[in-house]
Amino acid sequence: MPNPRNHPICGVCANKLVKNGKTSAGRTRWRCKHCGSSAIQTRTDSAKKADFTSFIAWLTSTQPRGDFATSTRTFTRKIQWCWTVTPGWLRQAKSMTRSCSTAPTSTAGAC
C-alpha cells in the first residue's frame, strides 16, 4: 500500500512518523517513535512552481531581475534550474527523432 502524502517516512530509520505539535512558524512537526528523530515536511513542489512562475513572468517581461525578488542574485540563484527545463512537446519530438534515427534502414523511409 502506498504511503499517504500526509504521513511521511523517517529519513533515519524509514519508519512512519507521527504528528508531534507545531513549529513556531506554524508548520506540523513530525517525530519517529522508533528512533526519536524529528522533522517537518517540505513542499518543494509548490516552491518550485512559484519560482518557475516568476521565471516565466520575468522572461516574458521587460522588467529587470531585481523587480522579481529581494535581490538580483537571489532571483538568479532561485531560477537557475529553470533554464534546463525542456517543454513536453519538444521532449516528444526529440524522442520521435531518436527512434527514427535508430530504426533499421528498411523502415527509415516511414519516419
DONUGU-555120 format. One record per atom (N, C-alpha, C): atom name; x, y, z; residue in three letters. Coordinates in steps of 0.02 Angstrom, whole numbers. Layout:
<'CA',<X,Y,Z>,'ALA'>
...
***
This chain:
<'N',<42,-59,0>,'MET'>
<'CA',<0,0,0>,'MET'>
<'C',<45,62,0>,'MET'>
<'N',<31,110,-45>,'PRO'>
<'CA',<74,169,-48>,'PRO'>
<'C',<66,213,14>,'PRO'>
<'N',<119,250,29>,'ASN'>
<'CA',<119,294,87>,'ASN'>
<'C',<77,356,73>,'ASN'>
<'N',<27,373,114>,'PRO'>
<'CA',<-12,434,103>,'PRO'>
<'C',<34,495,108>,'PRO'>
<'N',<15,547,74>,'ARG'>
<'CA',<57,608,71>,'ARG'>
<'C',<65,640,140>,'ARG'>
<'N',<16,633,184>,'ASN'>
<'CA',<18,667,248>,'ASN'>
<'C',<49,624,303>,'ASN'>
<'N',<80,568,286>,'HIS'>
<'CA',<114,526,335>,'HIS'>
<'C',<184,512,310>,'HIS'>
<'N',<230,557,324>,'PRO'>
<'CA',<298,549,298>,'PRO'>
<'C',<335,491,331>,'PRO'>
<'N',<389,474,299>,'ILE'>
<'CA',<433,419,322>,'ILE'>
<'C',<495,450,354>,'ILE'>
<'N',<520,419,406>,'CYS'>
<'CA',<581,442,440>,'CYS'>
<'C',<641,437,394>,'CYS'>
<'N',<680,490,390>,'GLY'>
<'CA',<740,490,349>,'GLY'>
<'C',<797,450,379>,'GLY'>
<'N',<792,433,443>,'VAL'>
<'CA',<845,396,477>,'VAL'>
<'C',<833,321,474>,'VAL'>
<'N',<773,300,496>,'CYS'>
<'CA',<760,228,501>,'CYS'>
<'C',<704,203,455>,'CYS'>
<'N',<673,247,416>,'ALA'>
<'CA',<621,229,367>,'ALA'>
<'C',<556,204,398>,'ALA'>
<'N',<543,220,462>,'ASN'>
<'CA',<479,204,493>,'ASN'>
<'C',<431,262,484>,'ASN'>
<'N',<367,250,496>,'LYS'>
<'CA',<316,301,488>,'LYS'>
<'C',<321,353,544>,'LYS'>
<'N',<315,417,527>,'LEU'>
<'CA',<317,471,576>,'LEU'>
<'C',<247,487,601>,'LEU'>
<'N',<243,513,663>,'VAL'>
<'CA',<179,534,692>,'VAL'>
<'C',<182,609,707>,'VAL'>
<'N',<124,642,708>,'LYS'>
<'CA',<122,713,721>,'LYS'>
<'C',<147,727,792>,'LYS'>
<'N',<184,783,799>,'ASN'>
<'CA',<213,799,863>,'ASN'>
<'C',<212,875,874>,'ASN'>
<'N',<153,906,867>,'GLY'>
<'CA',<146,977,879>,'GLY'>
<'C',<162,1019,818>,'GLY'>
<'N',<176,1083,830>,'LYS'>
<'CA',<189,1130,776>,'LYS'>
<'C',<252,1170,792>,'LYS'>
<'N',<284,1196,740>,'THR'>
<'CA',<343,1239,749>,'THR'>
<'C',<319,1310,764>,'THR'>
<'N',<366,1354,779>,'SER'>
<'CA',<347,1424,793>,'SER'>
<'C',<319,1457,730>,'SER'>
<'N',<335,1430,672>,'ALA'>
<'CA',<309,1457,609>,'ALA'>
<'C',<241,1429,592>,'ALA'>
<'N',<217,1381,632>,'GLY'>
<'CA',<151,1352,621>,'GLY'>
<'C',<149,1290,578>,'GLY'>
<'N',<207,1262,561>,'ARG'>
<'CA',<210,1201,520>,'ARG'>
<'C',<207,1140,566>,'ARG'>
<'N',<179,1086,542>,'THR'>
<'CA',<172,1025,581>,'THR'>
<'C',<240,992,591>,'THR'>
<'N',<254,975,654>,'ARG'>
<'CA',<316,939,670>,'ARG'>
<'C',<300,865,674>,'ARG'>
<'N',<344,823,647>,'TRP'>
<'CA',<335,751,647>,'TRP'>
<'C',<391,719,687>,'TRP'>
<'N',<376,663,722>,'ARG'>
<'CA',<426,628,762>,'ARG'>
<'C',<421,553,747>,'ARG'>
<'N',<479,521,746>,'CYS'>
<'CA',<482,449,737>,'CYS'>
<'C',<479,416,805>,'CYS'>
<'N',<431,371,814>,'LYS'>
<'CA',<425,335,878>,'LYS'>
<'C',<481,284,887>,'LYS'>
<'N',<510,262,832>,'HIS'>
<'CA',<562,211,836>,'HIS'>
<'C',<630,239,856>,'HIS'>
<'N',<653,292,821>,'CYS'>
<'CA',<720,318,835>,'CYS'>
<'C',<719,386,869>,'CYS'>
<'N',<661,420,871>,'GLY'>
<'CA',<655,483,906>,'GLY'>
<'C',<674,545,865>,'GLY'>
<'N',<693,536,802>,'SER'>
<'CA',<711,595,762>,'SER'>
<'C',<650,636,746>,'SER'>
<'N',<660,701,734>,'SER'>
<'CA',<606,747,721>,'SER'>
<'C',<616,780,653>,'SER'>
<'N',<561,795,619>,'ALA'>
<'CA',<567,825,553>,'ALA'>
<'C',<504,865,537>,'ALA'>
<'N',<508,907,487>,'ILE'>
<'CA',<449,940,460>,'ILE'>
<'C',<445,923,386>,'ILE'>
<'N',<385,923,359>,'GLN'>
<'CA',<377,909,288>,'GLN'>
<'C',<393,971,248>,'GLN'>
<'N',<428,962,193>,'THR'>
<'CA',<442,1018,148>,'THR'>
<'C',<401,1009,85>,'THR'>
<'N',<380,1064,57>,'ARG'>
<'CA',<340,1063,-4>,'ARG'>
<'C',<381,1093,-61>,'ARG'>
<'N',<427,1055,-88>,'THR'>
<'CA',<469,1080,-141>,'THR'>
<'C',<430,1091,-205>,'THR'>
<'N',<375,1054,-214>,'ASP'>
<'CA',<336,1062,-275>,'ASP'>
<'C',<304,1131,-279>,'ASP'>
<'N',<277,1157,-224>,'SER'>
<'CA',<246,1223,-225>,'SER'>
<'C',<298,1278,-230>,'SER'>
<'N',<356,1268,-199>,'ALA'>
<'CA',<410,1318,-203>,'ALA'>
<'C',<437,1321,-275>,'ALA'>
<'N',<447,1263,-305>,'LYS'>
<'CA',<472,1261,-374>,'LYS'>
<'C',<422,1291,-422>,'LYS'>
<'N',<358,1279,-410>,'LYS'>
<'CA',<306,1308,-453>,'LYS'>
<'C',<308,1384,-449>,'LYS'>
<'N',<314,1412,-389>,'ALA'>
<'CA',<317,1484,-381>,'ALA'>
<'C',<380,1513,-415>,'ALA'>
<'N',<437,1479,-408>,'ASP'>
<'CA',<498,1501,-440>,'ASP'>
<'C',<491,1500,-516>,'ASP'>
<'N',<462,1447,-543>,'PHE'>
<'CA',<454,1440,-615>,'PHE'>
<'C',<406,1493,-642>,'PHE'>
<'N',<352,1507,-604>,'THR'>
<'CA',<305,1559,-624>,'THR'>
<'C',<340,1627,-626>,'THR'>
<'N',<381,1641,-576>,'SER'>
<'CA',<419,1704,-576>,'SER'>
<'C',<468,1706,-634>,'SER'>
<'N',<499,1650,-650>,'PHE'>
<'CA',<546,1646,-706>,'PHE'>
<'C',<511,1663,-772>,'PHE'>
<'N',<453,1632,-783>,'ILE'>
<'CA',<416,1645,-845>,'ILE'>
<'C',<393,1718,-848>,'ILE'>
<'N',<370,1745,-791>,'ALA'>
<'CA',<349,1815,-789>,'ALA'>
<'C',<407,1861,-806>,'ALA'>
<'N',<466,1847,-779>,'TRP'>
<'CA',<525,1888,-793>,'TRP'>
<'C',<546,1880,-866>,'TRP'>
<'N',<545,1818,-891>,'LEU'>
<'CA',<567,1804,-959>,'LEU'>
<'C',<524,1839,-1011>,'LEU'>
<'N',<460,1845,-997>,'THR'>
<'CA',<414,1875,-1045>,'THR'>
<'C',<400,1949,-1032>,'THR'>
<'N',<437,1978,-985>,'SER'>
<'CA',<427,2049,-971>,'SER'>
<'C',<489,2089,-989>,'SER'>
<'N',<484,2154,-980>,'THR'>
<'CA',<542,2197,-993>,'THR'>
<'C',<572,2224,-928>,'THR'>
<'N',<549,2197,-872>,'GLN'>
<'CA',<574,2220,-806>,'GLN'>
<'C',<640,2187,-789>,'GLN'>
<'N',<682,2220,-750>,'PRO'>
<'CA',<745,2189,-728>,'PRO'>
<'C',<733,2134,-676>,'PRO'>
<'N',<782,2090,-668>,'ARG'>
<'CA',<776,2035,-621>,'ARG'>
<'C',<764,2058,-550>,'ARG'>
<'N',<792,2114,-530>,'GLY'>
<'CA',<784,2139,-462>,'GLY'>
<'C',<713,2154,-443>,'GLY'>
<'N',<669,2165,-492>,'ASP'>
<'CA',<598,2178,-477>,'ASP'>
<'C',<560,2116,-457>,'ASP'>
<'N',<589,2057,-466>,'PHE'>
<'CA',<555,1994,-452>,'PHE'>
<'C',<576,1961,-386>,'PHE'>
<'N',<624,1990,-351>,'ALA'>
<'CA',<647,1962,-288>,'ALA'>
<'C',<679,2017,-246>,'ALA'>
<'N',<700,1999,-187>,'THR'>
<'CA',<732,2048,-143>,'THR'>
<'C',<799,2071,-171>,'THR'>
<'N',<834,2028,-207>,'SER'>
<'CA',<896,2048,-239>,'SER'>
<'C',<904,2010,-305>,'SER'>
<'N',<945,2038,-349>,'THR'>
<'CA',<957,2008,-414>,'THR'>
<'C',<991,1940,-406>,'THR'>
<'N',<1038,1935,-360>,'ARG'>
<'CA',<1075,1872,-350>,'ARG'>
<'C',<1029,1817,-324>,'ARG'>
<'N',<984,1835,-279>,'THR'>
<'CA',<937,1786,-252>,'THR'>
<'C',<892,1759,-308>,'THR'>
<'N',<866,1804,-348>,'PHE'>
<'CA',<822,1783,-403>,'PHE'>
<'C',<860,1739,-452>,'PHE'>
<'N',<921,1758,-469>,'THR'>
<'CA',<961,1718,-515>,'THR'>
<'C',<975,1648,-488>,'THR'>
<'N',<990,1643,-424>,'ARG'>
<'CA',<1003,1578,-393>,'ARG'>
<'C',<940,1535,-391>,'ARG'>
<'N',<883,1566,-375>,'LYS'>
<'CA',<822,1528,-369>,'LYS'>
<'C',<796,1502,-436>,'LYS'>
<'N',<810,1538,-491>,'ILE'>
<'CA',<784,1518,-557>,'ILE'>
<'C',<836,1481,-599>,'ILE'>
<'N',<894,1469,-573>,'GLN'>
<'CA',<947,1437,-612>,'GLN'>
<'C',<925,1371,-642>,'GLN'>
<'N',<888,1330,-605>,'TRP'>
<'CA',<865,1265,-630>,'TRP'>
<'C',<814,1272,-687>,'TRP'>
<'N',<780,1329,-692>,'CYS'>
<'CA',<728,1339,-742>,'CYS'>
<'C',<755,1338,-814>,'CYS'>
<'N',<819,1355,-822>,'TRP'>
<'CA',<848,1357,-889>,'TRP'>
<'C',<855,1287,-919>,'TRP'>
<'N',<854,1235,-877>,'THR'>
<'CA',<863,1167,-902>,'THR'>
<'C',<797,1131,-915>,'THR'>
<'N',<741,1164,-903>,'VAL'>
<'CA',<676,1132,-914>,'VAL'>
<'C',<662,1127,-989>,'VAL'>
<'N',<642,1068,-1010>,'THR'>
<'CA',<625,1057,-1080>,'THR'>
<'C',<550,1050,-1087>,'THR'>
<'N',<518,1089,-1131>,'PRO'>
<'CA',<445,1083,-1140>,'PRO'>
<'C',<426,1013,-1162>,'PRO'>
<'N',<366,991,-1142>,'GLY'>
<'CA',<343,924,-1158>,'GLY'>
<'C',<340,910,-1232>,'GLY'>
<'N',<316,958,-1271>,'TRP'>
<'CA',<311,947,-1344>,'TRP'>
<'C',<379,938,-1376>,'TRP'>
<'N',<429,972,-1351>,'LEU'>
<'CA',<496,965,-1378>,'LEU'>
<'C',<527,898,-1358>,'LEU'>
<'N',<513,876,-1297>,'ARG'>
<'CA',<538,811,-1274>,'ARG'>
<'C',<510,755,-1317>,'ARG'>
<'N',<445,759,-1334>,'GLN'>
<'CA',<413,708,-1376>,'GLN'>
<'C',<443,708,-1446>,'GLN'>
<'N',<455,768,-1473>,'ALA'>
<'CA',<484,773,-1540>,'ALA'>
<'C',<554,743,-1542>,'ALA'>
<'N',<593,756,-1489>,'LYS'>
<'CA',<661,728,-1486>,'LYS'>
<'C',<660,652,-1482>,'LYS'>
<'N',<613,625,-1442>,'SER'>
<'CA',<610,552,-1436>,'SER'>
<'C',<588,520,-1502>,'SER'>
<'N',<544,554,-1539>,'MET'>
<'CA',<523,527,-1604>,'MET'>
<'C',<581,529,-1653>,'MET'>
<'N',<621,582,-1651>,'THR'>
<'CA',<679,588,-1695>,'THR'>
<'C',<730,534,-1680>,'THR'>
<'N',<742,522,-1615>,'ARG'>
<'CA',<789,470,-1596>,'ARG'>
<'C',<767,401,-1619>,'ARG'>
<'N',<702,387,-1611>,'SER'>
<'CA',<678,320,-1631>,'SER'>
<'C',<682,311,-1706>,'SER'>
<'N',<673,364,-1745>,'CYS'>
<'CA',<679,359,-1818>,'CYS'>
<'C',<752,352,-1839>,'CYS'>
<'N',<797,386,-1805>,'SER'>
<'CA',<867,383,-1825>,'SER'>
<'C',<899,316,-1806>,'SER'>
<'N',<871,281,-1757>,'THR'>
<'CA',<898,216,-1737>,'THR'>
<'C',<861,159,-1769>,'THR'>
<'N',<811,174,-1811>,'ALA'>
<'CA',<772,121,-1844>,'ALA'>
<'C',<814,88,-1898>,'ALA'>
<'N',<798,25,-1914>,'PRO'>
<'CA',<833,-9,-1969>,'PRO'>
<'C',<821,27,-2036>,'PRO'>
<'N',<864,17,-2084>,'THR'>
<'CA',<860,53,-2148>,'THR'>
<'C',<797,36,-2186>,'THR'>
<'N',<767,-22,-2176>,'SER'>
<'CA',<708,-41,-2213>,'SER'>
<'C',<647,-2,-2191>,'SER'>
<'N',<646,23,-2127>,'THR'>
<'CA',<589,62,-2103>,'THR'>
<'C',<606,136,-2096>,'THR'>
<'N',<666,155,-2117>,'ALA'>
<'CA',<686,225,-2109>,'ALA'>
<'C',<644,271,-2152>,'ALA'>
<'N',<620,247,-2208>,'GLY'>
<'CA',<578,288,-2251>,'GLY'>
<'C',<511,304,-2221>,'GLY'>
<'N',<488,265,-2173>,'ALA'>
<'CA',<423,277,-2141>,'ALA'>
<'C',<426,337,-2094>,'ALA'>
<'N',<485,355,-2068>,'CYS'>
<'CA',<491,412,-2023>,'CYS'>
<'C',<495,474,-2064>,'CYS'>
***
